[in-house]
Amino acid sequence: MLELRDYQTRLIDSARNSIIAGNKRTLLVAPTGAGKTALTVHMMDTASKKGLRCMFVVHRNELLKQTSAAMWKQHLEHGHVKSGKRTSMHNILVASIGTLVNRLDKIKEPDLIIIDECHRSVSASYVKMLDAYPNATVIGLTATPERSDGRGLGDIYSSLVEEVDVRELIDLGFLCDYRLLAPPQKFDTKGVKITAGDFNKKELAEATDKATITGDAIEHYKKYANGKTCIVFCVTIEHAKHVCAMYQQAGIACEQLDGGHSDMERSATLDRVRTKETLVLTSVDLFIEGLDIPIIEVTQWLRKTKSLIVWRQGIGRGLRPHKDKDKLIILDHVGNSLDPALGLPDSIYEWSLDGSRKKGKKKKEEGDIKIKQCPKCYTVYQPTKPSCPECGEVSQVKRAEIETVDGELVEMEKTRVKIEKKREQSSARELNDLVKLGLERGFKDPAGWSAHIYASRMSMKPSNELKQEAKRIYMELSR
């Protein structure tokens, strides 16, 4: 059987405990690159050996192929539910949701259903599948348990579990670190309407698809990432084609990919990226989810977004480690990283099944972070550091006092204070440990805080019994 990493074992144990507690549908949160394919293979292998019927559901053929290959590598026999193939009778199935919903009456109800990218679970096709299989145990997998339209996932799942964050995976070496460069001022989206929770693509394309912006992007690629493999996230297919053409005119090997290309064309293009015959790929949504090419060294953003899914999953395409890559370079020309609701690749969020991530609270906390900006190289870093971590320049100049060149990207570095506090909180597994942590941090009501955190890990409200127990522990520790 596939050997799991420690945090993967924790994730599976947490999901199992949630199911034992009565949650037939559990949402499992794991960052991009945490190994959700490995988790899936392990869970399905374990369940099948107990005689259970299992199904893994995906929304794209690339994800189906990727998971199937991982299963064959572990000698896990399985069948497919996909267009052009007969319905398989195997006890383990990897299914495309588009084909599955048309064959529900031909496939016996599975005992276990694992849904990939499960933030899509509230859409009509998934609801139809779940209604057809009401007795199945369901585990949803995602790195971002929310939707751009604001709909919560609580109608589908009754519990949410998570055990690892991006910074922990970086520190453990399972993801690479990053270097982020962003504009000194916000990208102007004035007049661009919001449609379904994100910027209207047609209007955003008109604001973004300009020669000056694309020319600036190419110059920054040459300056910070010349010769490196890069994915450029664009607004529309036409925008992606324009950007590709300008890269080619600049003498840089570039190709454009979208959903209209055949599987054979996509495969051939990605092979050229792997060998660096092609250095730059321009696309829209094709590579937001599921792409696994560790050689990607740069993600370039010419697409402004309000979607945390688009932002974090897109960046995740480049965070996978590779022997020839030290850090992922993120060229954020539209200022997504300056939006407190999106944050940086290793920002931490308090997820919720009702879709109410605490953006307001987070925005205030981000605004309170004091920073320095180097006047020499524009690196932004923690005020606790005596000099710039990139160039060594000693400076006391605050960010607001720096004059910057129009269009120039400046480097951002996430302060680690909040991340360390979150990790410290995550390591406090028992109620007693949480109450003690609340006391150490000087909270006014450590008992109430600890009861809330303890209950929220199982997506429940703190009961009166739990509050009383926390209060009893608090009284004992306060003596």
C-alpha positions as CSV (number, residue, x, y, z in Angstrom):
1,M,0.0,0.0,0.0
2,L,1.1,3.6,-0.6
3,E,3.0,5.0,2.3
4,L,1.5,8.2,3.6
5,R,3.1,11.3,5.0
6,D,2.4,12.2,8.6
7,Y,0.0,15.0,7.8
8,Q,-1.8,12.8,5.2
9,T,-2.4,10.2,8.0
10,R,-3.7,13.0,10.2
11,L,-6.1,14.1,7.4
12,I,-7.5,10.5,6.9
13,D,-7.8,9.9,10.7
14,S,-9.7,13.2,11.0
15,A,-12.0,12.3,8.2
16,R,-12.6,8.8,9.7
17,N,-13.4,10.3,13.1
18,S,-15.8,12.7,11.5
19,I,-17.6,9.8,9.8
20,I,-17.7,7.8,13.0
21,A,-19.2,10.8,14.8
22,G,-22.2,10.6,12.4
23,N,-21.1,12.9,9.5
24,K,-21.9,10.9,6.4
25,R,-20.6,13.7,4.2
26,T,-17.3,15.2,5.3
27,L,-15.3,17.9,3.5
28,L,-11.5,17.4,3.7
29,V,-9.4,20.5,3.1
30,A,-5.9,20.1,1.9
31,P,-3.7,22.7,0.0
32,T,-2.8,22.2,-3.6
33,G,0.2,20.0,-3.6
34,A,-0.7,18.2,-0.4
35,G,-1.2,14.9,-2.3
36,K,-4.9,14.6,-2.7
37,T,-4.4,11.9,-5.3
38,A,-2.4,9.9,-2.8
39,L,-5.1,10.3,-0.2
40,T,-7.7,9.2,-2.7
41,V,-5.7,6.1,-3.7
42,H,-5.1,5.1,-0.1
43,M,-8.7,5.6,1.0
44,M,-10.1,3.6,-2.0
45,D,-7.6,0.8,-1.6
46,T,-8.4,0.5,2.1
47,A,-12.2,0.6,1.5
48,S,-12.0,-1.9,-1.4
49,K,-10.1,-4.4,0.7
50,K,-13.1,-4.3,3.1
51,G,-15.4,-5.3,0.2
52,L,-16.8,-1.8,-0.3
53,R,-17.7,-0.3,-3.6
54,C,-15.8,3.0,-4.3
55,M,-16.1,5.8,-6.8
56,F,-13.9,8.8,-7.4
57,V,-15.7,11.7,-9.2
58,V,-13.9,14.4,-11.2
59,H,-15.0,17.1,-13.6
60,R,-12.3,17.0,-16.2
61,N,-10.6,14.3,-18.3
62,E,-7.1,15.4,-17.3
63,L,-8.0,14.7,-13.6
64,L,-9.5,11.4,-14.5
65,K,-6.3,10.3,-16.4
66,Q,-4.0,11.6,-13.6
67,T,-5.9,9.7,-10.9
68,S,-6.2,6.5,-13.0
69,A,-2.4,6.6,-13.6
70,A,-1.7,6.9,-9.9
71,M,-4.0,3.9,-9.2
72,W,-2.3,1.7,-11.8
73,K,1.0,2.7,-10.3
74,Q,-0.2,1.2,-7.0
75,H,-1.6,-1.9,-8.8
76,L,-5.1,-0.8,-7.8
77,E,-7.4,-2.4,-10.4
78,H,-10.3,-0.1,-11.4
79,G,-12.7,0.9,-14.2
80,H,-13.8,4.2,-15.8
81,V,-17.0,6.0,-16.3
82,K,-16.3,8.3,-19.2
83,S,-17.6,9.2,-22.6
84,G,-16.7,6.7,-25.3
85,K,-16.3,3.8,-22.8
86,R,-18.7,1.1,-21.8
87,T,-19.9,1.2,-18.2
88,S,-17.4,-0.7,-16.1
89,M,-18.4,-3.3,-13.5
90,H,-15.3,-2.9,-11.3
91,N,-15.8,-2.2,-7.5
92,I,-13.5,0.8,-7.9
93,L,-14.5,3.4,-10.5
94,V,-13.0,6.7,-11.6
95,A,-15.9,8.7,-13.0
96,S,-16.4,11.9,-15.1
97,I,-19.4,13.7,-13.6
98,G,-20.6,14.6,-17.0
99,T,-20.9,11.0,-18.1
100,L,-21.9,9.7,-14.7
101,V,-25.1,11.7,-14.4
102,N,-26.3,10.1,-17.6
103,R,-25.6,6.5,-16.4
104,L,-26.8,6.7,-12.8
105,D,-29.4,4.0,-13.4
106,K,-26.7,1.6,-14.7
107,I,-24.3,1.9,-11.8
108,K,-24.9,0.3,-8.4
109,E,-24.8,2.7,-5.5
110,P,-21.2,3.0,-4.2
111,D,-20.5,2.6,-0.4
112,L,-17.9,5.4,-0.7
113,I,-17.8,8.4,-3.0
114,I,-14.8,10.8,-3.1
115,I,-15.4,14.0,-4.9
116,D,-12.5,16.0,-6.3
117,E,-12.6,19.8,-6.3
118,C,-15.7,19.5,-4.2
119,H,-16.4,23.2,-4.1
120,R,-18.3,22.3,-7.2
121,S,-20.6,19.9,-5.3
122,V,-23.6,22.3,-5.1
123,S,-23.9,22.4,-8.9
124,A,-26.8,20.6,-10.5
125,S,-24.9,17.5,-11.8
126,Y,-23.4,16.7,-8.4
127,V,-26.6,17.2,-6.6
128,K,-28.3,14.8,-9.1
129,M,-25.6,12.2,-8.4
130,L,-25.9,12.6,-4.6
131,D,-29.7,12.4,-4.7
132,A,-29.3,9.1,-6.7
133,Y,-26.9,7.7,-4.1
134,P,-28.4,8.8,-0.7
135,N,-26.8,6.1,1.4
136,A,-23.2,6.5,0.3
137,T,-20.5,7.9,2.6
138,V,-19.1,11.0,0.8
139,I,-15.7,12.6,1.2
140,G,-15.1,15.9,-0.6
141,L,-11.6,17.1,-1.4
142,T,-10.6,20.7,-2.1
143,A,-7.9,23.2,-1.3
144,T,-10.5,26.1,-1.2
145,P,-13.8,25.2,0.4
146,E,-15.8,28.1,-0.9
147,R,-17.3,29.4,-4.2
148,S,-17.1,32.7,-6.0
149,D,-20.8,33.0,-5.9
150,G,-20.8,33.0,-2.1
151,R,-22.8,29.8,-1.8
152,G,-21.9,27.7,1.2
153,L,-21.2,24.0,1.1
154,G,-23.2,23.2,4.2
155,D,-26.2,21.9,2.2
156,I,-23.9,19.1,1.0
157,Y,-21.5,18.5,3.8
158,S,-22.0,18.4,7.6
159,S,-18.4,18.5,8.7
160,L,-15.1,20.1,7.6
161,V,-11.7,18.9,8.6
162,E,-8.2,20.2,7.9
163,E,-4.8,19.4,9.3
164,V,-2.1,21.1,7.3
165,D,-1.4,24.6,5.7
166,V,0.7,25.8,2.8
167,R,3.5,27.2,5.0
168,E,3.8,23.8,6.8
169,L,4.1,22.0,3.4
170,I,6.8,24.5,2.3
171,D,8.7,24.1,5.6
172,L,8.6,20.3,5.2
173,G,9.9,20.5,1.6
174,F,6.7,19.2,0.0
175,L,6.1,22.5,-1.7
176,C,8.7,25.1,-2.8
177,D,8.8,28.6,-1.4
178,Y,7.9,31.6,-3.5
179,R,9.0,35.1,-4.4
180,L,6.2,37.5,-5.2
181,L,6.4,40.7,-7.1
182,A,3.4,43.0,-7.2
183,P,2.6,46.6,-8.3
184,P,3.0,49.4,-5.8
185,Q,-0.6,50.5,-6.4
186,K,-3.9,48.7,-7.2
187,F,-4.9,47.8,-10.7
188,D,-7.8,50.0,-11.8
189,T,-11.0,48.1,-12.1
190,K,-13.3,51.1,-11.9
191,G,-16.4,50.5,-14.1
192,V,-15.9,46.8,-14.3
193,K,-19.1,45.0,-13.2
194,I,-19.2,42.0,-10.9
195,T,-20.8,38.9,-12.4
196,A,-21.4,35.7,-10.3
197,G,-19.0,36.9,-7.6
198,D,-16.1,37.8,-9.9
199,F,-15.2,40.5,-12.4
200,N,-17.1,40.5,-15.7
201,K,-14.7,38.9,-18.1
202,K,-15.7,41.0,-21.2
203,E,-15.3,44.3,-19.3
204,L,-12.2,43.1,-17.5
205,A,-10.6,42.0,-20.8
206,E,-11.1,45.5,-22.2
207,A,-9.4,47.0,-19.1
208,T,-6.5,44.5,-19.2
209,D,-5.8,43.6,-22.9
210,K,-3.7,46.6,-23.7
211,A,-0.3,46.7,-25.4
212,T,1.2,48.7,-22.6
213,I,0.2,46.1,-19.9
214,T,1.3,43.1,-22.0
215,G,4.5,44.8,-23.0
216,D,5.2,45.5,-19.3
217,A,4.5,41.8,-18.5
218,I,7.0,40.6,-21.1
219,E,9.7,43.0,-19.9
220,H,9.2,41.8,-16.3
221,Y,9.4,38.2,-17.4
222,K,12.7,39.0,-19.1
223,K,13.9,40.9,-16.1
224,Y,13.0,38.4,-13.3
225,A,12.4,35.0,-15.0
226,N,14.1,34.9,-18.4
227,G,14.4,31.4,-19.6
228,K,12.1,29.9,-17.0
229,T,8.9,28.0,-17.7
230,C,5.8,30.2,-17.1
231,I,2.0,30.0,-17.1
232,V,0.3,33.3,-17.9
233,F,-3.3,33.6,-16.5
234,C,-5.4,35.7,-18.9
235,V,-8.9,37.0,-18.8
236,T,-10.4,35.5,-22.1
237,I,-9.2,33.3,-24.9
238,E,-8.8,36.3,-27.2
239,H,-6.7,38.0,-24.5
240,A,-4.6,34.8,-24.1
241,K,-4.0,34.7,-27.9
242,H,-2.9,38.4,-27.9
243,V,-0.5,37.9,-25.1
244,C,0.9,34.7,-26.8
245,A,1.4,36.6,-30.0
246,M,3.3,39.4,-28.3
247,Y,5.6,36.9,-26.4
248,Q,6.3,35.3,-29.8
249,Q,7.1,38.7,-31.4
250,A,9.6,39.2,-28.5
251,G,11.4,36.1,-29.5
252,I,10.1,33.9,-26.6
253,A,8.9,30.4,-27.3
254,C,5.2,30.7,-26.3
255,E,2.0,28.7,-26.9
256,Q,-1.7,29.3,-26.1
257,L,-4.0,26.6,-24.9
258,D,-7.7,26.5,-24.2
259,G,-10.6,24.1,-24.0
260,G,-11.0,24.0,-27.7
261,H,-7.7,22.2,-28.2
262,S,-7.8,18.4,-28.4
263,D,-6.3,16.1,-25.8
264,M,-3.5,15.2,-28.2
265,E,-2.7,18.9,-28.8
266,R,-2.7,19.7,-25.1
267,S,-0.5,16.7,-24.3
268,A,2.0,17.6,-27.0
269,T,2.2,21.2,-25.8
270,L,2.7,20.2,-22.2
271,D,5.5,17.8,-23.3
272,R,7.2,20.8,-25.0
273,V,6.9,22.7,-21.7
274,R,8.5,19.8,-19.8
275,T,11.5,19.8,-22.1
276,K,11.6,23.7,-22.2
277,E,11.1,23.7,-25.9
278,T,8.2,26.0,-25.0
279,L,8.8,28.4,-22.2
280,V,5.5,30.3,-21.8
281,L,1.9,29.1,-21.8
282,T,-1.0,31.5,-22.0
283,S,-4.4,30.4,-20.9
284,V,-7.6,31.3,-19.0
285,D,-9.1,28.6,-16.8
286,L,-7.5,25.5,-18.3
287,F,-4.7,25.3,-15.7
288,I,-6.4,26.7,-12.6
289,E,-7.2,23.1,-11.3
290,G,-5.5,19.8,-11.7
291,L,-2.3,20.5,-13.7
292,D,0.7,18.7,-12.3
293,I,3.9,19.9,-14.0
294,P,6.5,20.6,-11.3
295,I,8.8,22.2,-13.9
296,I,6.6,25.3,-13.8
297,E,8.8,28.1,-12.4
298,V,6.7,31.2,-12.9
299,T,3.0,32.1,-12.7
300,Q,2.2,35.5,-14.3
301,W,-1.1,37.2,-13.5
302,L,-2.8,39.4,-16.1
303,R,-6.2,38.4,-14.7
304,K,-7.6,40.4,-11.9
305,T,-9.9,38.2,-9.8
306,K,-12.1,38.3,-6.6
307,S,-12.1,34.5,-6.5
308,L,-9.9,32.9,-3.9
309,I,-10.2,29.6,-5.8
310,V,-8.8,31.1,-9.0
311,W,-6.0,32.9,-7.1
312,R,-4.8,30.1,-4.8
313,Q,-5.3,27.2,-7.1
314,G,-3.6,29.0,-10.0
315,I,-0.6,29.8,-7.8
316,G,-0.6,26.1,-6.7
317,R,0.3,25.1,-10.2
318,G,3.8,26.4,-9.6
319,L,4.4,25.5,-5.9
320,R,5.2,21.8,-6.6
321,P,9.0,21.3,-6.0
322,H,11.4,20.4,-8.7
323,K,15.2,19.7,-8.6
324,D,15.9,22.7,-10.9
325,K,13.6,25.1,-9.1
326,D,14.5,27.1,-5.9
327,K,11.4,29.3,-5.6
328,L,8.3,29.9,-7.6
329,I,8.3,33.4,-9.0
330,I,4.9,35.1,-9.0
331,L,4.5,38.1,-11.2
332,D,1.3,39.7,-10.1
333,H,0.7,42.6,-12.5
334,V,-2.9,43.2,-11.4
335,G,-2.4,43.3,-7.7
336,N,-4.4,40.2,-6.6
337,S,-1.9,39.8,-3.7
338,L,-2.8,43.3,-2.4
339,D,-6.4,42.3,-1.9
340,P,-6.9,41.4,1.8
341,A,-9.6,38.9,0.8
342,L,-7.1,36.9,-1.3
343,G,-3.8,37.3,0.5
344,L,-0.6,35.6,-0.2
345,P,0.1,31.9,-1.1
346,D,0.6,31.0,2.6
347,S,-2.1,33.1,4.1
348,I,-4.3,31.2,6.5
349,Y,-8.1,31.3,6.6
350,E,-10.8,30.1,9.0
351,W,-12.9,28.1,6.6
352,S,-16.7,27.7,7.1
353,L,-19.3,25.5,5.5
354,D,-21.8,28.4,5.3
355,G,-19.6,30.4,2.9
356,S,-19.0,33.2,5.5
357,R,-15.2,33.3,5.6
358,K,-14.3,36.2,7.9
359,K,-13.1,38.6,5.2
360,G,-13.8,41.7,7.3
361,K,-11.9,40.5,10.3
362,K,-9.0,39.4,8.1
363,K,-8.9,42.7,6.2
364,K,-8.5,44.6,9.5
365,E,-5.8,42.2,10.6
366,E,-3.9,42.5,7.3
367,G,-4.1,46.3,7.5
368,D,-2.6,46.3,11.0
369,I,0.5,44.5,9.9
370,K,3.4,47.0,9.9
371,I,5.9,46.5,7.1
372,K,9.1,48.0,5.6
373,Q,9.8,48.4,1.9
374,C,13.3,48.5,0.6
375,P,14.0,51.7,-1.4
376,K,16.7,49.8,-3.4
377,C,14.9,46.7,-4.6
378,Y,11.3,47.3,-3.5
379,T,11.2,44.1,-1.3
380,V,8.5,44.3,1.4
381,Y,9.5,42.6,4.7
382,Q,8.9,42.4,8.4
383,P,9.9,45.4,10.5
384,T,11.6,43.0,13.0
385,K,14.3,42.4,10.4
386,P,17.3,44.9,10.6
387,S,17.9,44.9,6.8
388,C,16.3,43.9,3.5
389,P,16.3,40.1,3.2
390,E,17.0,40.3,-0.6
391,C,19.7,43.0,-1.0
392,G,20.8,43.7,2.6
393,E,20.0,47.4,2.4
394,V,19.5,48.9,5.9
395,S,16.5,51.2,5.9
396,Q,13.8,52.6,8.3
397,V,11.7,53.9,5.4
398,K,8.0,52.9,5.5
399,R,6.2,51.7,2.5
400,A,4.0,54.8,2.1
401,E,7.1,57.0,1.9
402,I,8.7,55.2,-1.1
403,E,8.5,56.7,-4.6
404,T,8.1,53.9,-7.2
405,V,8.3,53.8,-10.9
406,D,5.0,53.3,-12.7
407,G,4.4,49.8,-13.8
408,E,7.4,48.4,-11.8
409,L,6.6,45.3,-9.7
410,V,7.8,45.2,-6.1
411,E,8.5,42.2,-4.0
412,M,6.2,41.0,-1.2
413,E,7.1,38.8,1.7
414,K,4.4,37.5,4.1
415,T,4.9,38.3,7.7
416,R,5.1,35.0,9.7
417,V,3.5,36.2,12.9
418,K,-0.1,35.2,12.1
419,I,1.0,31.9,10.5
420,E,3.0,30.9,13.6
421,K,0.0,31.7,15.8
422,K,-2.3,29.6,13.6
423,R,0.2,26.7,13.7
424,E,0.5,27.0,17.5
425,Q,-3.3,26.9,17.7
426,S,-3.5,23.9,15.4
427,S,-1.1,21.9,17.6
428,A,-3.3,22.4,20.6
429,R,-5.5,19.4,19.9
430,E,-7.2,18.9,23.3
431,L,-9.6,21.3,25.1
432,N,-7.1,21.6,28.0
433,D,-4.4,22.7,25.6
434,L,-6.6,25.3,24.0
435,V,-7.6,26.8,27.4
436,K,-4.0,27.0,28.4
437,L,-3.1,28.7,25.1
438,G,-5.9,31.2,25.6
439,L,-4.5,32.0,29.1
440,E,-1.0,32.5,27.7
441,R,-2.3,34.9,25.0
442,G,-4.1,36.9,27.7
443,F,-7.7,36.5,26.2
444,K,-10.5,38.0,28.3
445,D,-12.5,34.8,28.0
446,P,-10.1,31.9,27.3
447,A,-12.7,29.3,28.3
448,G,-15.3,30.7,25.8
449,W,-12.6,31.0,23.0
450,S,-11.3,27.5,23.5
451,A,-14.8,26.0,23.5
452,H,-15.6,27.8,20.2
453,I,-12.3,26.6,18.5
454,Y,-12.8,23.1,19.8
455,A,-16.3,22.8,18.5
456,S,-15.6,24.6,15.2
457,R,-13.1,21.8,14.2
458,M,-16.1,19.5,13.9
459,S,-18.2,22.3,12.3
460,M,-20.5,22.5,15.3
461,K,-21.6,25.2,17.8
462,P,-20.2,24.8,21.3
463,S,-22.6,23.0,23.6
464,N,-23.4,24.1,27.1
465,E,-21.6,21.0,28.4
466,L,-18.5,21.9,26.4
467,K,-18.5,25.5,27.7
468,Q,-18.9,24.3,31.3
469,E,-15.9,21.9,30.9
470,A,-13.8,24.6,29.4
471,K,-14.7,26.9,32.3
472,R,-13.8,24.1,34.8
473,I,-10.4,23.7,33.2
474,Y,-9.9,27.5,33.2
475,M,-10.6,27.6,36.9
476,E,-8.1,24.9,37.7
477,L,-5.4,26.4,35.6
478,S,-6.0,29.9,37.2
479,R,-5.4,28.7,40.7
